Amino acid sequence: MSSPGSLLLAAWLGASTLFATVVAPAAFAVLPSRSLAGALVGRVLPVVYVAGIVVALGAMVLDRRGGGRAPRGRRAALAVAALACAVAQLVVAPRIEQLRAESGGGDAITEDNARRAFGRLHTASAACLMLAMLGVGATIVLGALPARPRGAKAAGAVAVTP
């Protein structure tokens, strides 16, 4: 993995981790209403998702020249990360916004069915972000490992003779 690619991935992973573990929970803890906290999170998440798509695709291009272990595995992990971000941004987020609009945009979604639907969509959004973060993290780790020489066997592999 090239240094610029690794740097971009690490920056996105750090930003998304900060958002998921600090910014979003803090917004719901300190803002006076869940509606305001949801609006803040709803403004930041698209940036995280679009940046995830761009960074993952950019790293795939940069990775064509890089070393490290499991280049096909790294590119597959990056494709999964880009796809997860795209699904969250283009499929899940619009459904959440539609649900909020249908509920009147107040502090709470009061109808039980709407609340359950929102819970499922929130879970899907969080799962997409986690999947993207795992893919990027795996890519960083695999890119940092030295490449195996061609023809080298994996550690613990047993040669079978006929």
Secondary structure by P-SEA (a helix, b strand, c coil): ccaaaaaaaaaaaaaaaaaaccaaaaaaaccccaaaaaaaaaaaaaaaaaaaaaaaaaaaaaacccccccaaaaaaaaaaaaaaaaaaacccaaaaaaaaaaaccccccccaaaaaaaaaaaaaaaaaaaaaaaaaaaaaaaaaccccccccccccbbbbcc
